[in-house]
Amino acid sequence: MTDDPAALIATMGARARAAAAVLARATTDAKRAGLRAATETIREDAAAILAANARDVAAGEAAGLSGAMLDRLRLDEGRLAAIADAVEAVAGLDDPVGAEIDRRERPNGLVLARVRVPIGVIGIVFESRPNVTVDAAALCVMSGNAAILRGGSEARDSNAALHAAFVRGLARAGLPGEAVQLVPTADRAVVGAMLAAAGVIDLVIPRGGKGLVARVQAEARVPVLAHLDGINHVYVDGAADPAMAEAVVVDAKMRRTGVCGAMETLLVDRAFPGLPALVGRLVATGCAVRGDPVALALAPGVMTAADDADWDTEYLDAICSVAVVAGVEQAIDHIARHGSHHTDAIVTEDTVVAERFLNEVDSAIVLWNASTQFADGGEFGLGAEIGIATGRLHARGPVALEGLTTYKWVGRGAGQVRG
Amino acid sequence: MTDDPAALIATMGARARAAAAVLARATTDAKRAGLRAATETIREDAAAILAANARDVAAGEAAGLSGAMLDRLRLDEGRLAAIADAVEAVAGLDDPVGAEIDRRERPNGLVLARVRVPIGVIGIVFESRPNVTVDAAALCVMSGNAAILRGGSEARDSNAALHAAFVRGLARAGLPGEAVQLVPTADRAVVGAMLAAAGVIDLVIPRGGKGLVARVQAEARVPVLAHLDGINHVYVDGAADPAMAEAVVVDAKMRRTGVCGAMETLLVDRAFPGLPALVGRLVATGCAVRGDPVALALAPGVMTAADDADWDTEYLDAICSVAVVAGVEQAIDHIARHGSHHTDAIVTEDTVVAERFLNEVDSAIVLWNASTQFADGGEFGLGAEIGIATGRLHARGPVALEGLTTYKWVGRGAGQVRG
């Protein structure tokens, strides 16, 4: 236990604030040099990092962690190389800091610009994947922010080894090591202290399962960027191309079932003739399908009956619910009632119907004739992402370097007074 | 008392959400027509509004409200005409909704655009000024948002009469009256219910004194845009033009002392020779000046001694603290320790020093050779403002129509799958 979690976070936060001020002024080249040095130091420390990870895995096995958790925890040479490569890739991204968003000259001659600046101190609360330690650190440094990282206790030694390598790299390139701090205790009260640290931590980003995200959203006194659910829909319109509908639906559901961008509910226009074939393709790929009464009648024998809870369920598994709707308006209504404002798609050849769906579905990402599995910063061309946000303020959808910045107004005058 | 404040807000919130969906789809012309009709209905109802206001003023006098509060509460024909004119002015602003922020085509042909959309349901909690009812309603409608307004009990009848006129105007133009709802009770527990209404209200904006803003910031479970303090600084550098320094400093402090953009602390470079003249000008305009020991020695007899609390005080009055610093770095450090991230200014002819100040001072608004009293959406060319934000996320400085929007990602494909 930590004697005083709030004092610990206040101390770490004050160091982070000082480091953030240095990072905010660092040139793009200086930040890139820091990240490239961190890439080197992670590679140099490979043996020590893998040994630390082996201790975590052994302890996890002894503690009876599930196979899935052990897999998320485990590093090998390939995974560690990918972690180092990811830091190098972030160093190659465009630096958002310092960019002018707009500039206006007022009639009195005052020139006002909005300029992107870092947010400041970002808290990352994450679970077993040790790669988050490094990914989050790299994105924060490149965007000029200081990071306070709180990883899961099961990855304690792995996170410590990766963190030590990363900050040695920063220091080698002349950047402050305290720009990236790792909470040195597994005491869960420290998470509460981070969530309460208004004015000390400017933004908290949770990375992990629904239990973690829900706790952060419920408790936080500081702003949070996160998504809780990805209850995503594909609506197959009556004017959809059947072959495209099958390809998009199968990809959206089955490419990877455990990702937040996976489709969970398929909505089919009653005017679309291909429902039996569509459901048949899903079943053939190993998906269990739960249908509403109309769907069950249209494709008998391949589905079980959906109940009310299915429409609000994120399966994250090879399971899909199917509802038949009377056109795009009913589809939009269904998504408004049951969706989670993450990613929803329409398949149709009808431009008017498509634009209505894109306009009226109130989700962070809306797609026309494309798979929901594109919900990813890399696929969006943003480089790495720190997460996907389904809240409505600041940033929505994939959050990458630009989402880790804010702006300030800079005015240049010649002695103007308001008078 | 309200039996169940949470249920009241849930009911109002559901109506607001439905109205917000209609407003989000409304064309610019439809929103402008609604606001112009509301301008007319306010003018039509002038006698009833002034009579309602007279009842509030009489009740306030009987209850012993201060003269300042009664002045904020009181309407007359001129003030009411200005309220109606302000609605008409908002109708003339550019509509931010639907604007594409960026557009990118991915190598796979997927075209991704970010498009501005309304935030949704905005709660406004305000005190005695009845004009806020109408200003906030107009800005929310023009930006496609529904508003839930909770005004002060002392302006109950005024707010009800203004609200009735406003929504009759919306309805006359075919917009849903429930786009702007007024909380029908003075029960303070309703404010708590609004602040707790995550998922029902998307953003709360408090408009009023420090007590109100502090309560909102402390309690809110929904995002808040606000500023608590405006502890603003003007730093007069050694390379400042003395005449410009006097003009900027006197305007920043004395043009209006009760506004959040007023200067509270004057920082003077010890290399600037004009401190006695500068302080003399402030004193001559009626300002009480409190100096640190060096300032007291440089201009004896015109100041009292500042104590530690002065550097952290927002006087909102004809009072100013003065500290002598050893150059721009000490000025930046002073502002980092004592400022409120609102508006800070430098006066200098030295471009390098100025750019350092603009870059390193971490405030929503930083100004070079201009008065801090320009901290205002109208002066920034944004049209009306709904408030000034000193938080770090979403919007900083004056918040106008664009700050009342967020964005969504819209992707248009040709059957792309992630594969």
Contacts between the chains, C-beta under 8 A, distances in Angstrom:
chain1	res1	chain2	res2	distance
A	21	B	336	7.7
A	21	B	360	7.6
A	21	B	362	7.6
A	24	B	360	8.0
A	24	B	362	7.7
A	25	B	359	6.8
A	25	B	360	6.6
A	104	B	380	7.8
A	104	B	381	5.5
A	106	B	379	7.2
A	106	B	380	7.6
A	106	B	381	5.9
A	110	B	370	5.6
A	110	B	374	6.6
A	112	B	380	5.9
A	112	B	381	7.5
A	117	B	362	7.7
A	119	B	392	5.4
A	119	B	393	6.9
A	120	B	362	7.8
A	120	B	392	6.0
A	198	B	217	7.9
A	202	B	392	4.9
A	202	B	393	7.4
A	203	B	392	7.5
A	203	B	393	6.5
A	217	B	198	7.9
A	223	B	223	6.9
A	223	B	391	7.7
A	223	B	392	8.0
A	223	B	393	4.9
A	241	B	415	7.2
A	244	B	415	4.0
A	247	B	415	6.1
A	247	B	417	5.4
A	248	B	415	6.3
A	248	B	417	6.1
A	250	B	417	7.9
A	251	B	417	3.6
A	251	B	418	5.8
A	251	B	419	6.6
A	252	B	417	7.9
A	255	B	417	7.3
A	255	B	418	5.3
A	255	B	419	6.8
A	336	B	21	7.6
A	347	B	415	7.9
A	354	B	412	7.7
A	358	B	410	5.1
A	358	B	412	7.7
A	359	B	25	6.8
A	360	B	21	7.6
A	360	B	24	7.9
A	360	B	25	6.5
A	362	B	21	7.6
A	362	B	24	7.6
A	362	B	117	7.6
A	362	B	120	7.8
A	362	B	408	7.7
A	363	B	408	6.7
A	364	B	408	5.9
A	364	B	409	6.4
A	365	B	408	7.0
A	365	B	409	4.5
A	365	B	411	6.8
A	366	B	408	6.3
A	366	B	409	7.2
A	366	B	410	5.6
A	366	B	411	7.2
A	367	B	410	8.0
A	367	B	411	4.3
A	367	B	412	7.9
A	367	B	413	6.6
A	368	B	410	8.0
A	368	B	411	6.8
A	368	B	412	4.8
A	368	B	413	6.2
A	369	B	412	7.2
A	369	B	413	4.4
A	369	B	414	5.7
A	369	B	415	5.3
A	369	B	416	7.4
A	370	B	110	5.5
A	370	B	411	5.6
A	370	B	412	7.8
A	370	B	413	3.3
A	370	B	415	7.3
A	370	B	416	4.5
A	370	B	417	7.7
A	371	B	416	6.6
A	371	B	417	4.6
A	371	B	418	5.3
A	373	B	417	7.5
A	373	B	418	4.1
A	374	B	110	6.6
A	374	B	411	6.8
A	374	B	416	7.1
A	374	B	418	5.8
A	379	B	106	7.2
A	379	B	418	7.0
A	380	B	104	7.8
A	380	B	106	7.6
A	380	B	112	5.9
A	380	B	409	7.2
A	381	B	104	5.5
A	381	B	106	5.9
A	381	B	112	7.4
A	391	B	223	7.7
A	392	B	119	5.3
A	392	B	120	6.0
A	392	B	202	5.0
A	392	B	203	7.6
A	392	B	223	8.0
A	392	B	406	5.1
A	393	B	119	6.9
A	393	B	202	7.4
A	393	B	203	6.5
A	393	B	223	4.9
A	393	B	393	6.7
A	393	B	394	4.5
A	393	B	406	6.2
A	394	B	393	4.4
A	394	B	394	4.2
A	394	B	406	7.9
A	396	B	406	6.0
A	396	B	407	6.1
A	396	B	408	6.0
A	396	B	409	7.1
A	397	B	408	7.3
A	397	B	409	4.5
A	398	B	409	7.8
A	406	B	392	5.1
A	406	B	393	6.2
A	406	B	394	7.9
A	406	B	396	6.1
A	407	B	396	6.1
A	408	B	362	7.7
A	408	B	363	6.7
A	408	B	364	5.9
A	408	B	365	7.0
A	408	B	366	6.3
A	408	B	396	6.0
A	408	B	397	7.3
A	409	B	364	6.4
A	409	B	365	4.5
A	409	B	366	7.2
A	409	B	380	7.2
A	409	B	396	7.1
A	409	B	397	4.5
A	409	B	398	7.8
A	410	B	358	5.1
A	410	B	366	5.5
A	410	B	367	8.0
A	410	B	368	8.0
A	411	B	365	6.8
A	411	B	366	7.1
A	411	B	367	4.2
A	411	B	368	6.8
A	411	B	370	5.6
A	411	B	374	6.8
A	412	B	354	7.7
A	412	B	358	7.6
A	412	B	367	7.9
A	412	B	368	4.8
A	412	B	369	7.2
A	412	B	370	7.8
A	413	B	367	6.6
A	413	B	368	6.2
A	413	B	369	4.4
A	413	B	370	3.3
A	414	B	369	5.7
A	415	B	241	7.3
A	415	B	244	4.0
A	415	B	247	6.1
A	415	B	248	6.3
A	415	B	347	7.9
A	415	B	369	5.2
A	415	B	370	7.3
A	416	B	369	7.4
A	416	B	370	4.5
A	416	B	371	6.6
A	416	B	374	7.1
A	417	B	247	5.4
A	417	B	248	6.1
A	417	B	250	7.9
A	417	B	251	3.6
A	417	B	252	7.9
A	417	B	255	7.3
A	417	B	370	7.7
A	417	B	371	4.7
A	417	B	373	7.5
A	418	B	251	5.8
A	418	B	255	5.3
A	418	B	371	5.3
A	418	B	373	4.1
A	418	B	374	5.8
A	418	B	379	7.0
A	419	B	251	6.5
A	419	B	255	6.9
